[in-house]
Amino acid sequence: MNFFSTLLTGLAAEASAEADESKKSLDDITASPPGILLKTIKAGDITNYPQKGDRCTIHYEAYTEDCMYNSSNPTPFDSSRKRGKEFIFRLGDSQVIEGLDVAVSKMSLGEEVEATIPFPYAYGVAGYPPIV
């Protein structure tokens, strides 16, 4: 599997008080995301973007590439919606896969996107057995 897709929705960010060799730092990636694709589902406010260290609150559904493109009814391998609870993390704090940090950093408040993230910025060559 080379990619996985994530549907990200309901982004909110608030100011904070507080490797793999194939990966680059968050600052390098956000300057020029290599292969991270964002398809806008719903536009955000195009004014408020999260910054490194901000606390971000999102809903997401994560799919493998095989599931997304080879199934008439794709089922996510992970979903905050399925759990009925928003996912909260600090942007750029290595709390999530690097591709998710990059995708969220490009989203404005309220934006919904489908993000396609190449494996070096997801779970790497080793994946996340047995799921990815």
C-alpha positions in Angstrom: 0.0 0.0 0.0 1.4 3.3 -1.0 -1.2 5.8 0.3 -4.1 6.1 2.6 -6.9 8.6 2.5 -8.4 10.4 5.4 -11.5 12.4 5.4 -10.9 15.3 7.8 -13.8 17.4 9.1 -14.7 20.0 11.6 -11.3 21.5 12.2 -10.9 23.8 15.1 -7.7 25.2 16.5 -6.9 27.3 19.5 -3.6 28.9 20.6 -1.5 26.8 22.9 0.3 27.7 26.1 2.5 25.3 25.6 12.5 9.1 12.5 12.4 7.8 9.8 15.2 8.9 7.4 12.8 9.2 4.5 10.8 11.9 6.5 11.4 15.6 6.6 10.6 18.0 9.4 7.1 19.5 9.6 8.5 22.9 8.6 10.1 21.4 5.5 6.9 19.6 4.5 4.5 22.4 5.0 6.7 24.6 2.8 6.3 22.0 0.0 4.2 18.9 0.7 5.6 16.0 -1.4 2.6 14.1 -2.7 0.2 15.0 0.0 -3.1 15.7 -1.8 -5.9 17.7 -0.3 -9.3 17.7 -2.1 -11.7 20.3 -0.6 -15.1 18.9 0.3 -16.3 22.0 2.2 -14.5 25.3 2.2 -13.4 26.7 5.5 -13.3 30.4 6.6 -10.0 30.9 4.7 -8.8 33.2 7.5 -8.0 31.0 10.6 -5.3 28.4 10.0 -3.7 26.5 12.9 0.0 27.1 13.8 2.6 24.7 15.1 1.8 24.1 18.8 -2.0 24.9 18.4 -4.5 22.4 19.9 -6.5 21.0 17.0 -9.8 19.3 17.2 -10.9 17.2 14.2 -13.1 14.3 13.1 -11.5 11.9 10.7 -12.1 8.6 8.8 -9.0 6.8 7.6 -9.0 4.3 4.7 -6.3 2.3 3.0 -5.7 2.9 -0.7 -7.1 -0.6 -1.5 -10.2 0.0 0.5 -10.9 3.4 -1.1 -10.4 2.4 -4.7 -11.3 -1.3 -4.8 -14.5 -1.3 -2.8 -18.0 -0.2 -3.7 -18.6 0.4 0.1 -15.3 1.5 1.7 -15.0 0.9 5.4 -12.5 3.1 7.4 -9.8 1.2 9.4 -10.0 4.0 12.0 -12.6 6.7 12.6 -13.2 9.3 15.2 -16.8 9.5 14.1 -17.3 5.7 14.7 -16.1 6.3 18.3 -18.4 9.3 18.6 -15.6 11.5 19.9 -13.5 14.3 18.3 -9.8 13.7 18.0 -7.6 16.4 19.7 -3.9 16.8 19.2 -1.2 19.5 19.2 -0.1 20.4 15.7 3.6 19.6 14.9 4.1 17.9 18.2 4.6 14.4 16.7 1.3 13.2 18.2 0.0 12.1 14.8 1.4 10.8 11.6 3.4 13.5 9.9 1.0 13.7 6.9 -1.9 14.5 9.1 0.1 17.3 10.7 0.7 18.7 7.2 -2.9 18.3 6.0 -4.4 20.0 9.1 -1.8 22.8 8.9 -3.2 23.6 5.4 -6.9 23.7 6.5 -8.8 26.7 7.6 -11.4 26.7 10.4 -14.4 24.6 9.4 -12.8 23.2 6.3 -13.5 19.6 5.3 -11.0 17.8 3.0 -10.1 14.4 1.7 -6.4 14.0 2.2 -4.3 11.4 0.4 -1.0 10.8 2.2 2.0 8.9 0.8 3.4 6.1 3.0 6.6 8.0 4.1 4.3 10.5 5.8 1.8 8.0 7.1 3.0 4.7 8.6 6.2 4.3 6.5 7.3 1.1 4.8 6.6 -1.1 7.8 3.0 0.1 7.9 0.8 -0.4 11.0 0.2 -4.2 11.1 -2.2 -5.8 10.7 -4.3 -2.9 9.4 -2.0 -0.8 7.2 
